[in-house]
Amino acid sequence: MAVYRSKLRWSQSRWQRDPAAGFSLIEVLVVIAVLGVLIGILVPVLAGARSAGGQTVTLSNLRQLGLTMADYNKTYKQAYPWAPEATEFLLSPPGTLPRASITSPDYWALGIFWPALLHDIAPWPEHYASWVGPGGLDADKAPWFRGGQDLDSFGVPSYRLSHTFFARPELWAPATQDNPSFYRPVFVRDVAHPSSKAMFWDAEQTHLRNMRDADRDPRAILFADGHVDVKRLSEAASPPSIPFKDTRPLQDTLDGARGRDY
């Protein structure tokens, strides 16, 4: 029994650490390696959580924009926003200073400057911040300044209006030829498949600005029936080939407002 106890004490003392000895180099390297693995696991997870959070805010913004567009339809006899070429767009709310405006450089500029037609329906001081994606605003400026107070930084939202909502569906018909009658308002009755027709989408993706390797194919989209969803841009219907217009997915759809994007 005495021999057994002696061996036990020796065994315990053999593995007992000297408090003053500190960590060995191997132990430090092991800890660094473990921390590196943990960081490698956590960084993508945190980035994914941030991306998902930004996407959630964007979907909420688009849902509210859908309600605004429904109010616009009711106010303007079921028409969608429309403006002829060379329209002067206000780029700041009426009555505010500095006053900024721009004469539409081409007919399709309404895809970007659509907020200029919503001053009466959705006053900018209350609504404009929701037309810019999360992380896309300077907190110390009115949201329509977008980073400065020069003309180039006024009135540019994050969300784009599909061209098919302010030109007649015939413009995107097969074998079409340019015709002045195409450049007219689109009405709710023209939208044949509202749950499949994209009206607005997140073009800027401001919540991904600092994520160089983020997947930018998924897009938050507002459909014509008012529902929102995240769809891959690469899976959208291919745009038709039009000799007098540069076409892109979502922006241009076969048969225009009567067509389907998904």
LINMOFEN-V883572 format. One record per residue. N is the residue number from 0. RES is the residue in three letters. PHI is phi in whole degrees, 0 to 359 (none if undefined). PSI is psi as a letter, one per 40 degrees, with the letter a starting at -180 (999 if undefined). OMEGA is omega in whole degrees, -180 to 180 (* if undefined). Layout:
<<N;RES;PHI;PSI;OMEGA> <N;RES;PHI;PSI;OMEGA>>
This chain:
<<0;MET;none;d;180> <1;ALA;295;d;179> <2;VAL;295;d;-179> <3;TYR;296;d;180> <4;ARG;297;d;179> <5;SER;297;d;179> <6;LYS;294;d;-180> <7;LEU;295;d;179> <8;ARG;297;d;179> <9;TRP;296;d;-180> <10;SER;296;d;-179> <11;GLN;293;d;-178> <12;SER;290;d;-180> <13;ARG;297;d;-176> <14;TRP;261;e;180> <15;GLN;285;h;-178> <16;ARG;279;h;172> <17;ASP;283;h;-177> <18;PRO;305;d;-177> <19;ALA;273;e;-173> <20;ALA;284;d;-179> <21;GLY;75;a;-180> <22;PHE;267;i;176> <23;SER;280;i;179> <24;LEU;299;d;-179> <25;ILE;297;d;180> <26;GLU;296;d;178> <27;VAL;298;d;179> <28;LEU;297;d;178> <29;VAL;296;d;179> <30;VAL;297;d;179> <31;ILE;299;d;180> <32;ALA;297;d;179> <33;VAL;297;d;178> <34;LEU;298;d;178> <35;GLY;299;d;178> <36;VAL;296;d;180> <37;LEU;298;d;178> <38;ILE;297;d;179> <39;GLY;299;d;178> <40;ILE;281;d;-172> <41;LEU;284;d;-176> <42;VAL;301;d;177> <43;PRO;298;d;179> <44;VAL;296;d;180> <45;LEU;294;d;178> <46;ALA;297;d;178> <47;GLY;296;d;178> <48;ALA;295;d;178> <49;ARG;295;d;178> <50;SER;298;d;180> <51;ALA;296;d;178> <52;GLY;296;d;178> <53;GLY;295;d;178> <54;GLN;295;d;179> <55;THR;295;d;178> <56;VAL;297;d;180> <57;THR;299;d;178> <58;LEU;298;d;177> <59;SER;296;d;178> <60;ASN;301;d;-178> <61;LEU;294;d;178> <62;ARG;298;d;177> <63;GLN;295;d;178> <64;LEU;296;d;176> <65;GLY;299;d;177> <66;LEU;294;d;177> <67;THR;297;d;180> <68;MET;293;d;176> <69;ALA;296;d;176> <70;ASP;295;d;178> <71;TYR;298;d;179> <72;ASN;302;d;-179> <73;LYS;295;d;-177> <74;THR;287;d;-174> <75;TYR;249;f;170> <76;LYS;54;f;175> <77;GLN;67;f;176> <78;ALA;263;i;172> <79;TYR;267;i;-180> <80;PRO;307;h;-179> <81;TRP;209;i;176> <82;ALA;210;h;177> <83;PRO;290;i;178> <84;GLU;299;i;180> <85;ALA;70;f;173> <86;THR;290;i;173> <87;GLU;272;h;-180> <88;PHE;260;h;171> <89;LEU;287;h;-179> <90;LEU;252;e;172> <91;SER;216;i;-177> <92;PRO;301;i;178> <93;PRO;305;h;177> <94;GLY;87;e;179> <95;THR;262;i;178> <96;LEU;239;i;-3> <97;PRO;288;i;178> <98;ARG;278;h;180> <99;ALA;226;i;176> <100;SER;210;i;178> <101;ILE;215;h;173> <102;THR;277;h;-175> <103;SER;311;h;-179> <104;PRO;292;d;175> <105;ASP;200;i;-175> <106;TYR;302;d;-172> <107;TRP;280;e;180> <108;ALA;297;e;179> <109;LEU;299;d;177> <110;GLY;300;d;178> <111;ILE;256;d;-173> <112;PHE;266;e;180> <113;TRP;305;d;179> <114;PRO;302;d;-179> <115;ALA;298;d;-180> <116;LEU;266;e;-175> <117;LEU;250;e;-178> <118;HIS;308;d;-176> <119;ASP;282;d;-177> <120;ILE;280;d;-177> <121;ALA;225;g;-179> <122;PRO;307;h;-174> <123;TRP;302;d;-177> <124;PRO;303;d;-179> <125;GLU;265;d;-170> <126;HIS;244;d;-168> <127;TYR;299;d;-179> <128;ALA;302;d;-180> <129;SER;278;e;176> <130;TRP;263;e;177> <131;VAL;241;h;-177> <132;GLY;294;i;-180> <133;PRO;302;h;-179> <134;GLY;85;e;-177> <135;GLY;262;e;-176> <136;LEU;243;i;168> <137;ASP;268;h;-173> <138;ALA;297;d;-175> <139;ASP;268;e;-179> <140;LYS;231;i;173> <141;ALA;299;i;-171> <142;PRO;298;d;-179> <143;TRP;279;e;176> <144;PHE;281;d;178> <145;ARG;52;f;172> <146;GLY;112;e;-180> <147;GLY;187;a;180> <148;GLN;233;f;171> <149;ASP;267;i;-173> <150;LEU;302;d;-176> <151;ASP;294;e;-176> <152;SER;256;e;179> <153;PHE;270;i;161> <154;GLY;58;f;179> <155;VAL;242;h;180> <156;PRO;281;i;178> <157;SER;279;d;-171> <158;TYR;256;h;-176> <159;ARG;257;h;176> <160;LEU;269;h;180> <161;SER;300;h;179> <162;HIS;300;d;-177> <163;THR;290;e;180> <164;PHE;262;e;174> <165;PHE;220;f;169> <166;ALA;210;i;-173> <167;ARG;296;i;-178> <168;PRO;303;d;-178> <169;GLU;298;d;-180> <170;LEU;298;d;-178> <171;TRP;258;e;178> <172;ALA;285;i;178> <173;PRO;301;i;177> <174;ALA;58;f;-179> <175;THR;286;i;173> <176;GLN;236;i;-176> <177;ASP;301;i;-177> <178;ASN;208;h;-180> <179;PRO;302;d;-178> <180;SER;290;e;180> <181;PHE;290;d;-170> <182;TYR;268;g;-177> <183;ARG;222;i;-179> <184;PRO;298;i;173> <185;VAL;254;i;-178> <186;PHE;244;i;-180> <187;VAL;306;d;-179> <188;ARG;295;e;180> <189;ASP;283;e;-176> <190;VAL;276;h;-174> <191;ALA;280;d;-176> <192;HIS;228;g;-172> <193;PRO;300;d;-180> <194;SER;282;e;-180> <195;SER;243;e;-175> <196;LYS;252;h;180> <197;ALA;288;h;179> <198;MET;255;d;176> <199;PHE;234;i;173> <200;TRP;213;i;-179> <201;ASP;280;h;-178> <202;ALA;274;d;-175> <203;GLU;274;d;-176> <204;GLN;50;f;-176> <205;THR;300;d;-178> <206;HIS;288;e;179> <207;LEU;251;e;-173> <208;ARG;303;d;-176> <209;ASN;260;e;179> <210;MET;244;g;-172> <211;ARG;301;d;-174> <212;ASP;260;e;-178> <213;ALA;292;i;177> <214;ASP;282;h;-177> <215;ARG;260;e;179> <216;ASP;287;d;178> <217;PRO;295;h;-179> <218;ARG;234;h;172> <219;ALA;284;h;-173> <220;ILE;228;h;170> <221;LEU;259;h;179> <222;PHE;267;i;-172> <223;ALA;295;d;178> <224;ASP;276;e;177> <225;GLY;99;e;179> <226;HIS;277;i;180> <227;VAL;240;i;-179> <228;ASP;198;i;174> <229;VAL;253;h;-179> <230;LYS;232;i;177> <231;ARG;281;h;179> <232;LEU;299;d;-179> <233;SER;293;e;-180> <234;GLU;261;e;178> <235;ALA;291;i;179> <236;ALA;301;i;179> <237;SER;292;h;179> <238;PRO;289;i;178> <239;PRO;287;i;176> <240;SER;272;h;-179> <241;ILE;236;h;-174> <242;PRO;295;d;-176> <243;PHE;251;e;-178> <244;LYS;208;h;173> <245;ASP;282;h;-175> <246;THR;246;i;-179> <247;ARG;217;i;177> <248;PRO;301;i;-178> <249;LEU;70;d;179> <250;GLN;291;d;-178> <251;ASP;225;h;-177> <252;THR;232;h;176> <253;LEU;306;h;-177> <254;ASP;71;e;172> <255;GLY;57;b;-177> <256;ALA;296;e;179> <257;ARG;273;e;-177> <258;GLY;267;a;180> <259;ARG;235;i;173> <260;ASP;262;d;179> <261;TYR;218;999;*>>
